[in-house]
Amino acid sequence: MTASLIPFSPACERNKDPILSVITDLLSSVESVLEIGSGTAQHAVYFAASNPSLRWQTSDLAENLEGIRAQLANAELTNTPAPLELDVTRPEWFASAVRYPLVYTANTLHIMPWTSVQALFAQLPKVLERDGYFVCYGPFKYAECFTSDSNRAFDARLRSRGVGSGIRDFEAVATLAQSAGMVLVADHTMPANNQCLIFRRQA
């Protein structure tokens, strides 16, 4: 596999160990995971390699699948099936999907438009088992306040793109989760002014 074809994110490389440290127990308690917005698939490869009995299903928009396939092929793991094409604004995909005990996403909510964030949470009950977990990693505001000056600057850069990106308010995200039948069970403060939110779907 040509190295240049394999996508790489320095941020993913830095945050993979801190994230794994807070979700290790969860991963050991489930048999499969659906990752929404796998990006470079570095998390998928790292987490799947650390849990050989865990089936890690990657997914992303069509334009990102080639890079994910390259990453998975290079890793040669047996528990990372081919990536799925998934657009959170297309409810027909969720209607035909299997259910997972854990759904994971990292650094996606501040990239996609707010309408897509709303669509994601609205569709989660269709792919998340009852009592299943939703793990969400990334930067958040609390009570409309940034947790750092660097996050404030990052938010300004995101919004300057004019595509609806921006750091989300924790309270607004928690409200969406509640509407989808989920409750917050953990909010971990992570390095580089990020958070790891863990929601659980109520039975």
C-alpha positions as CSV (number, residue, x, y, z in Angstrom):
1,M,0.0,0.0,0.0
2,T,1.5,3.4,-1.0
3,A,1.9,5.5,2.1
4,S,0.8,8.6,0.3
5,L,-2.6,7.1,-0.3
6,I,-3.2,6.5,3.4
7,P,-4.8,9.5,5.1
8,F,-3.2,10.9,8.3
9,S,-4.3,13.3,10.9
10,P,-1.9,14.6,13.6
11,A,-4.8,15.3,15.9
12,C,-6.1,11.8,15.6
13,E,-2.6,10.5,16.4
14,R,-2.5,12.7,19.5
15,N,-5.9,12.0,20.9
16,K,-6.3,8.3,20.2
17,D,-4.7,7.2,23.5
18,P,-6.6,9.7,25.7
19,I,-9.9,8.7,24.1
20,L,-9.2,5.0,24.4
21,S,-8.4,5.4,28.1
22,V,-11.9,6.6,28.8
23,I,-13.8,4.2,26.6
24,T,-11.8,1.0,27.2
25,D,-14.4,-0.4,29.6
26,L,-17.2,0.3,27.2
27,L,-15.4,-1.3,24.3
28,S,-14.8,-4.4,26.3
29,S,-18.5,-4.7,27.1
30,V,-19.8,-4.7,23.5
31,E,-19.3,-6.8,20.4
32,S,-19.6,-4.2,17.7
33,V,-19.3,-0.4,17.1
34,L,-20.6,1.9,14.4
35,E,-18.3,4.9,13.9
36,I,-20.0,7.8,12.1
37,G,-17.7,10.1,10.2
38,S,-14.5,7.9,10.4
39,G,-12.4,10.4,8.5
40,T,-8.9,9.0,8.3
41,A,-9.9,5.8,10.1
42,Q,-7.0,6.1,12.5
43,H,-9.2,5.7,15.5
44,A,-10.9,2.7,13.9
45,V,-7.6,0.9,13.3
46,Y,-6.2,1.8,16.7
47,F,-9.3,0.9,18.7
48,A,-10.0,-2.3,16.7
49,A,-6.4,-3.4,17.1
50,S,-6.6,-3.0,20.9
51,N,-9.9,-5.0,21.0
52,P,-9.5,-8.0,18.5
53,S,-12.9,-9.4,19.5
54,L,-14.6,-6.1,18.7
55,R,-16.1,-5.5,15.2
56,W,-15.5,-1.9,14.3
57,Q,-17.7,-0.6,11.5
58,T,-16.4,2.6,9.8
59,S,-18.6,4.9,7.8
60,D,-18.4,8.3,6.1
61,L,-19.5,10.4,3.1
62,A,-18.7,8.8,-0.2
63,E,-15.8,11.1,-1.0
64,N,-14.0,9.9,2.1
65,L,-14.3,6.2,1.6
66,E,-11.3,5.7,-0.6
67,G,-9.0,6.9,2.2
68,I,-10.7,4.8,4.8
69,R,-10.3,1.7,2.6
70,A,-6.6,2.4,2.2
71,Q,-6.2,2.8,5.9
72,L,-8.0,-0.5,6.6
73,A,-6.1,-2.4,3.9
74,N,-2.8,-1.2,5.3
75,A,-3.7,-2.3,8.8
76,E,-4.8,-5.8,7.7
77,L,-7.2,-6.3,10.7
78,T,-9.9,-9.0,10.6
79,N,-12.4,-7.0,12.7
80,T,-12.7,-3.9,10.5
81,P,-15.1,-4.6,7.6
82,A,-15.4,-2.4,4.5
83,P,-16.6,1.1,5.3
84,L,-20.2,2.1,4.8
85,E,-21.4,5.2,2.9
86,L,-23.4,7.2,5.4
87,D,-24.9,10.6,5.1
88,V,-26.7,11.6,8.3
89,T,-29.2,13.7,6.3
90,R,-30.4,10.6,4.4
91,P,-32.9,8.8,6.7
92,E,-33.3,6.0,4.3
93,W,-29.9,4.6,5.3
94,F,-30.8,4.5,9.0
95,A,-34.1,2.9,8.2
96,S,-32.3,-0.2,6.7
97,A,-29.3,-0.3,9.1
98,V,-28.7,-2.9,11.8
99,R,-28.6,-1.8,15.4
100,Y,-25.4,-1.4,17.3
101,P,-24.7,-1.5,21.1
102,L,-22.3,1.5,20.7
103,V,-22.2,4.3,18.2
104,Y,-19.0,6.5,18.2
105,T,-18.2,9.8,16.5
106,A,-15.2,12.1,16.9
107,N,-14.6,15.7,15.7
108,T,-17.8,15.7,13.6
109,L,-20.4,17.9,15.3
110,H,-18.4,21.1,14.9
111,I,-17.7,20.3,11.3
112,M,-21.2,19.5,10.0
113,P,-24.0,22.1,9.9
114,W,-26.3,22.3,12.9
115,T,-29.1,20.9,10.7
116,S,-27.0,17.8,10.2
117,V,-26.3,17.5,13.9
118,Q,-30.0,17.6,14.5
119,A,-30.5,14.9,11.8
120,L,-27.8,12.7,13.3
121,F,-29.5,12.7,16.8
122,A,-32.9,12.2,15.3
123,Q,-31.8,9.0,13.5
124,L,-29.7,7.6,16.3
125,P,-32.5,5.6,17.8
126,K,-32.8,3.6,14.5
127,V,-29.2,2.3,14.8
128,L,-28.6,2.3,18.5
129,E,-29.7,-0.7,20.6
130,R,-31.8,0.0,23.7
131,D,-29.4,0.5,26.6
132,G,-26.8,1.2,23.9
133,Y,-24.1,3.9,24.2
134,F,-23.4,7.0,22.1
135,V,-19.8,8.3,22.5
136,C,-19.1,11.8,21.1
137,Y,-15.7,13.5,21.2
138,G,-14.8,17.0,20.3
139,P,-14.9,20.7,21.6
140,F,-18.0,22.1,23.2
141,K,-19.2,25.4,24.8
142,Y,-20.9,25.4,28.2
143,A,-23.6,27.9,29.0
144,E,-22.5,29.6,25.7
145,C,-19.0,30.1,27.0
146,F,-15.9,28.7,25.4
147,T,-13.6,26.5,27.6
148,S,-10.5,28.2,26.3
149,D,-9.3,31.1,24.1
150,S,-8.0,28.7,21.6
151,N,-11.5,27.2,21.2
152,R,-12.9,30.7,20.7
153,A,-10.4,31.3,17.9
154,F,-11.1,27.9,16.4
155,D,-14.8,28.6,16.4
156,A,-14.2,31.8,14.6
157,R,-12.2,30.0,11.9
158,L,-14.9,27.4,11.5
159,R,-17.6,29.9,11.1
160,S,-15.6,32.0,8.6
161,R,-15.9,29.0,6.2
162,G,-19.6,29.8,5.8
163,V,-20.7,26.2,5.7
164,G,-22.5,26.0,9.1
165,S,-19.5,24.7,11.1
166,G,-19.0,25.8,14.7
167,I,-18.3,24.6,18.2
168,R,-21.6,23.4,19.6
169,D,-23.3,24.3,22.9
170,F,-23.2,21.3,25.2
171,E,-26.7,22.1,26.5
172,A,-28.1,22.1,22.9
173,V,-26.5,18.8,22.2
174,A,-27.7,17.3,25.5
175,T,-31.3,18.5,24.6
176,L,-31.0,16.6,21.2
177,A,-29.8,13.5,23.0
178,Q,-32.7,13.7,25.5
179,S,-35.2,14.0,22.6
180,A,-33.6,10.9,21.1
181,G,-34.3,9.0,24.4
182,M,-30.7,9.2,25.7
183,V,-29.3,10.4,29.0
184,L,-25.8,11.7,29.7
185,V,-23.8,9.2,31.8
186,A,-20.3,10.8,31.6
187,D,-18.6,14.0,30.5
188,H,-14.8,13.6,30.4
189,T,-12.5,16.6,30.1
190,M,-9.9,15.7,27.6
191,P,-6.5,17.2,26.4
192,A,-6.5,20.1,24.0
193,N,-9.7,21.5,25.3
194,N,-11.9,18.7,24.1
195,Q,-14.6,16.6,25.8
196,C,-15.7,13.0,25.6
197,L,-19.5,12.8,26.1
198,I,-21.1,9.4,26.8
199,F,-24.8,9.1,26.4
200,R,-26.9,5.9,27.0
201,R,-30.2,5.1,25.4
202,Q,-32.9,4.4,27.9
203,A,-34.6,1.0,27.7
